[in-house]
Amino acid sequence: MEEDIKELEDYAHLNGIPIMEKDGIIYLTNFLKKNSIKSVLEVGTAIGYSAIQMALAVPDLKVVTIERDEERYLEAVKNIKKFHLEDRITLIFNDAFNVSLSDKFDLIFLDAAKAQNIRFFERFEKNLKPKGVFITDNMHFHGLVQEEDTSKMSRSVRGIVRKIREYITFLEENEDYKTEFISIGDGLAISWKK
């Protein structure tokens, strides 16, 4: 199992596919166990790395995960089969903004296009159970969100940094949620529904 996980990590690094940092995934899987999470909606499957890690950590966990990139989606299908998790991880190949779900989840994990976090949050909020939690990855965006001077960043990176900062403000000002920002991995936001 360990070496299959290592293989996923190596594949991601070799192919420039962003996956959760080691301490981020450890925090996330421990969070699932500690809070008795049984159902997760993940926006942004990539190659299935975090969905697989979550399912392996919690034996009765069900994950629904959405990916719009065909190559990554097909890689995720292959990886989920390899770990024999097809019965617990449901993959949806589509743009998240075209996906309508009626299910309710204990946890919604946002790990897709960083500039779209507010829209993802608002789109899937209705799918969160009462007292459910949103977890968002990449709140630091490789430390760039904390940078005072953005002038040396490319225009597109500057745009992403601005959007993440807007999302942080959105969470801080959202009175329906209590959000805690954690400096683990690439930075996580934990937003509990009040």
Secondary structure, DSSP 8 states (H G I E B T S, - for coil): -HHHHHHHHHHHHHTT-----HHHHHHHHHHHHHTT--EEEEE--TTSHHHHHHHHHSTT-EEEEEE--HHHHHHHHHHHHHTT-TTTEEEEES-GGG------EEEEEE-S-GGGHHHHHHHHGGGEEEEEEEEE--SSTTTTTT-S--TTS-HHHHHHHHHHHHHHHHHHH-TTEEEEEE-STT-EEEEEE-
